[in-house]
């Protein structure tokens, strides 16, 4: 099993990163604040105006450590990495499968909808009975998701119809997502999923954490030799890591959505942790960003039983494991891609 390495997140603008021996060093106002050995790192993610020396960039590339540059809001800017790795035969198989992706798409959609339903069912168990009002709506949507799951599993739908089922399930899920938010603060009232830009604090949290998750999924694809740009559920688009987005879909509800709910419901973030721009875009403050990243890192350490491998796997390694499962499917070692179901 691959070792779960660390990601170094640098969030303070004006910080500088440099190489010192076999370490990356973070400086702020000329003083050393952090020192991390290269062998402990899988990636470096920098938010905003962060300086990186050429020596550090070269050493990171040689060590297989990717450097991702994001805007303060979390929007992707650039990615620095070493030579492209991977088996050309595996990538050829991936490209062929992308021309007729229905069965892989079916597995991805099953995984995503099942995990969305699992999030709702967990809330129903946590909040108990009687189920009236909002929780009755959640229960109704959970039943409708079960119906969609059966339809996706048993039908011979085309890829476009499977994509339609995924969109239908997502609309239902987010219709009741706000019912799982227990905060009484008006700022945390959920209306609709908004992105580019997020228009309220819950959407700002979702978008920020989805950015971190897609970074991990892209790294997982590249680690096993897959092309992150060629997906199955997501159509090809220049500049879009479609395969990374595919892998992310089944992981979103558990790794991100539940974390967002925990952060709000446990008051780890509060309304003053968010900033609204004149355009309506909502972003996290620097302190809140650090809080969320720390919670994300802790979340990745939690372990769950992988239903296919039948062994405990940290959440942070699930993208890598699923990328491996997909690679084995494309090589013909597995008859079908096994989704990751949260249990």
C-alpha positions in Angstrom: 0.0 0.0 0.0 1.3 3.5 -0.9 2.3 5.6 2.1 0.1 8.5 2.9 2.5 11.5 2.5 1.9 15.1 3.5 0.8 18.1 1.5 2.4 21.4 2.5 -0.2 24.1 2.3 1.2 27.7 2.3 -1.5 30.3 2.9 0.3 33.4 4.2 0.9 35.9 1.4 4.5 37.1 1.3 5.9 33.8 2.4 8.9 32.4 0.5 9.8 28.8 -0.1 13.4 27.6 -0.7 15.5 24.5 -0.7 17.9 23.8 2.1 19.7 20.5 1.7 16.9 17.8 1.4 14.3 20.1 3.0 11.8 22.7 1.9 11.9 25.7 4.1 9.2 28.3 4.5 10.3 31.8 5.4 8.2 34.8 6.5 9.8 38.2 6.9 13.1 36.5 6.5 12.6 34.1 9.4 12.3 30.4 9.1 8.8 29.2 10.1 8.5 25.7 8.7 11.0 23.0 7.6 9.9 19.7 6.0 12.1 17.0 4.5 11.3 16.2 0.9 10.8 12.5 1.6 7.8 13.3 3.7 6.0 15.4 1.0 3.8 14.4 -1.8 2.8 18.0 -2.8 3.1 21.7 -2.1 0.0 23.9 -2.5 0.5 27.7 -2.4 -2.3 30.3 -2.1 -1.7 33.7 -3.5 1.5 35.6 -3.7 4.0 33.0 -2.5 7.7 33.1 -3.7 9.4 29.9 -4.8 13.1 29.7 -5.7 14.2 27.9 -8.9 16.3 25.5 -6.8 13.2 24.4 -4.8 11.2 24.0 -8.0 13.9 21.8 -9.6 14.4 19.7 -6.4 10.6 19.2 -6.0 10.2 18.1 -9.7 13.1 15.6 -9.3 11.6 14.2 -6.1 8.1 13.8 -7.7 6.6 16.5 -5.6 4.0 18.5 -7.5 3.7 22.3 -6.8 0.2 23.8 -7.3 -0.4 27.5 -7.4 -3.9 28.7 -6.5 -5.5 32.2 -6.2 -6.5 33.3 -2.7 -10.0 32.1 -3.4 -8.7 28.6 -4.2 -9.1 28.9 -8.0 -6.4 27.0 -9.9 -3.6 29.0 -11.5 -0.8 26.6 -12.4 0.9 23.3 -11.7 4.6 22.5 -11.7 5.7 18.9 -12.0 8.6 16.8 -13.3 8.7 14.5 -16.4 5.4 12.8 -17.2 5.4 9.2 -15.9 3.2 6.3 -16.8 2.9 3.3 -19.1 2.1 4.3 -22.6 0.1 1.1 -23.1 -2.1 2.0 -20.1 -2.8 5.4 -21.5 -3.6 3.9 -24.9 -6.1 1.6 -23.2 -7.6 4.7 -21.4 -8.0 6.5 -24.7 -9.8 3.6 -26.3 -12.1 3.1 -23.3 -13.0 6.9 -23.4 -14.6 6.3 -26.8 -17.1 3.9 -25.3 -17.2 4.7 -21.6 -20.7 3.6 -20.6 -19.7 0.8 -18.1 -17.1 2.9 -16.4 -19.5 5.8 -16.2 -22.1 3.5 -14.7 -19.7 2.6 -11.9 -18.8 6.2 -11.2 -22.4 7.3 -11.1 -23.4 4.4 -8.8 -20.6 5.3 -6.4 -21.5 9.0 -6.3 -25.3 8.5 -5.8 -24.8 5.7 -3.3 -22.5 8.0 -1.2 -24.8 10.9 -1.5 -27.6 8.7 -0.2 -25.3 7.4 2.6 -24.8 11.0 3.7 -28.5 11.6 3.9 -29.1 8.3 5.7 -26.4 9.1 8.3 -28.2 12.4 9.0 -31.5 10.6 9.4 -29.9 8.2 11.9 -28.1 11.0 13.8 -31.2 13.2 14.1 -33.6 10.3 15.0 -37.3 10.2 14.9 -40.0 11.5 14.5 -39.1 12.6 11.0 -41.2 15.6 10.2 -40.8 18.7 8.2 -37.2 19.0 6.8 -36.1 15.6 7.8 -39.2 14.0 6.2 -38.0 15.7 3.0 -34.5 14.3 3.5 -36.1 10.8 3.9 -38.1 11.3 0.7 -35.1 12.3 -1.3 -33.1 9.3 0.1 -35.9 7.0 -1.2 -35.8 8.7 -4.6 -32.0 8.3 -4.8 -32.5 4.6 -4.1 -34.8 4.4 -7.1 -32.3 6.2 -9.3 -29.6 3.8 -8.1 -31.7 0.7 -9.1 -32.4 2.3 -12.5 -28.7 3.0 -13.1 -27.6 -0.4 -11.9 -30.0 -2.5 -14.0 -30.7 -0.5 -17.1 -28.7 -0.5 -20.4 -28.7 3.2 -20.5 -26.3 5.1 -22.8 -23.6 7.3 -21.4 -25.7 10.4 -21.9 -28.6 8.9 -20.0 -26.3 7.9 -17.2 -25.0 11.5 -17.1 -28.6 12.6 -16.9 -29.3 10.3 -13.9 -26.2 11.7 -12.2 -27.5 15.2 -12.7 -31.0 14.3 -11.5 -29.6 12.8 -8.3 -27.3 15.8 -7.7 -30.2 18.2 -8.0 -32.3 16.2 -5.5 -29.3 15.9 -3.1 -28.5 19.6 -3.0 -32.2 20.4 -2.7 -32.2 19.0 0.8 -28.5 19.6 1.7 -29.4 22.7 3.7 -31.6 20.6 5.9 -28.4 19.0 7.3 -27.0 22.4 8.4 -27.9 22.9 12.1 -26.6 26.4 12.5 -29.2 29.1 13.0 -27.0 31.8 11.5 -28.7 33.5 8.5 -25.3 33.4 6.7 -25.3 29.6 6.7 -28.8 29.3 5.3 -28.6 27.1 2.2 -30.5 28.0 -1.0 -28.8 26.5 -4.0 -25.4 25.2 -5.1 -23.5 28.1 -6.5 -20.0 28.2 -7.9 -17.8 30.4 -10.1 -18.2 32.3 -7.8 -19.7 30.8 -4.6 -22.3 33.2 -3.3 -22.6 32.2 0.4 -20.4 30.6 3.1 -21.5 26.9 2.7 -20.8 27.1 -1.1 -17.5 28.8 -0.4 -16.5 25.9 1.8 -17.6 23.3 -0.7 -15.8 25.0 -3.6 -12.6 25.5 -1.6 -12.5 21.8 -0.4 -13.5 20.5 -3.9 -10.4 22.3 -5.2 -8.2 20.5 -2.7 -9.9 17.1 -3.5 -9.4 17.5 -7.3 -5.7 18.3 -6.7 -5.4 14.9 -4.8 -7.3 13.1 -7.5 -5.2 14.5 -10.3 -2.0 13.5 -8.4 -3.5 10.0 -7.9 -4.1 9.7 -11.7 -0.6 10.7 -12.6 0.9 8.5 -9.9 -0.5 5.3 -11.4 0.2 6.4 -15.0 -3.2 7.6 -16.2 -3.8 10.8 -18.2 -5.8 13.1 -15.9 -7.2 15.1 -18.9 -9.1 12.2 -20.5 -12.2 11.3 -18.6 -15.3 9.2 -18.9 -18.1 10.9 -17.0 -16.8 14.4 -17.8 -16.4 15.2 -21.4 -13.1 16.3 -22.7 -12.4 20.1 -22.6 -9.1 21.9 -23.1 -7.4 22.6 -19.8 -9.8 20.5 -17.7 -8.6 17.4 -15.7 -11.6 15.4 -16.7 -10.4 12.1 -15.2 -9.5 13.7 -11.9 -13.0 15.1 -11.8 -14.4 11.7 -12.5 -12.6 10.1 -9.6 -13.6 13.0 -7.4 -17.3 12.4 -7.9 -17.8 9.4 -5.8 -15.6 10.9 -3.0 -17.3 14.4 -2.8 -20.2 13.5 -0.5 -18.1 11.8 2.1 -14.7 13.5 2.1 -16.0 17.1 1.4 -19.7 17.4 2.0 -19.7 15.8 5.4 -16.6 17.8 6.4 -18.4 21.0 5.5 -21.4 20.0 7.6 -19.1 19.2 10.5 -17.3 22.5 10.3 -20.5 24.5 10.3 -22.5 22.4 12.8 -19.6 22.2 15.3 -19.0 26.0 14.9 -15.4 25.5 13.8 -16.3 28.2 11.2 -18.6 31.1 12.0 -20.0 33.9 9.8 -17.2 36.3 10.4 -14.8 33.7 8.9 -16.1 34.7 5.4 -15.7 37.8 3.2 -18.2 39.0 0.6 -16.9 40.9 -2.4 -18.8 43.6 -4.2 -19.4 41.0 -7.0 -21.2 38.8 -4.5 -18.4 36.2 -4.4 -17.8 34.8 -0.9 -14.3 33.6 0.2 -12.7 32.5 3.5 -10.5 34.7 5.6 -6.9 33.7 6.0 -7.5 32.3 9.5 -10.5 30.4 8.4 -8.6 28.9 5.5 -6.0 27.6 7.9 -8.7 26.1 10.1 -10.3 24.3 7.1 -7.0 23.0 5.8 -6.2 21.6 9.3 -9.6 19.9 9.4 -9.0 18.5 5.9 -5.6 17.1 6.8 -7.1 15.4 9.9 -10.0 14.1 7.8 -7.6 12.4 5.4 -6.0 10.4 8.3 -9.3 8.7 9.2 -9.6 5.1 8.1 -12.5 3.2 6.6 -12.9 -0.4 5.3 -12.5 -0.5 1.6 -15.4 -2.7 0.5 -13.5 -4.2 -2.5 -10.0 -4.6 -0.9 -11.5 -5.6 2.4 -8.9 -3.7 4.3 -8.7 -0.3 6.2 -7.6 2.6 4.1 -7.1 6.2 5.2 -9.4 8.6 3.4 -6.3 10.4 2.0 -5.3 7.3 0.1 -8.7 6.5 -1.4 -8.1 8.6 -4.6 -4.9 6.7 -5.2 -6.6 3.3 -4.5 -9.4 4.2 -6.9 -7.0 5.3 -9.6 -5.3 1.9 -9.2 -8.6 0.1 -9.5 -9.3 2.1 -12.7 -5.9 1.3 -14.1 -6.4 -2.4 -13.4 -9.8 -2.3 -15.1 -8.3 -0.7 -18.2 -5.6 -3.3 -18.3 -8.2 -6.1 -18.2 -7.2 -7.3 -14.7 -10.7 -6.5 -13.4 -13.9 -7.1 -15.2 -15.4 -3.8 -14.1 -14.3 -0.7 -12.1 -15.3 -1.1 -8.4 -16.7 2.2 -7.0 -15.7 3.2 -3.4 -18.8 2.9 -1.3 -18.8 4.6 2.1 -19.8 2.2 4.9 
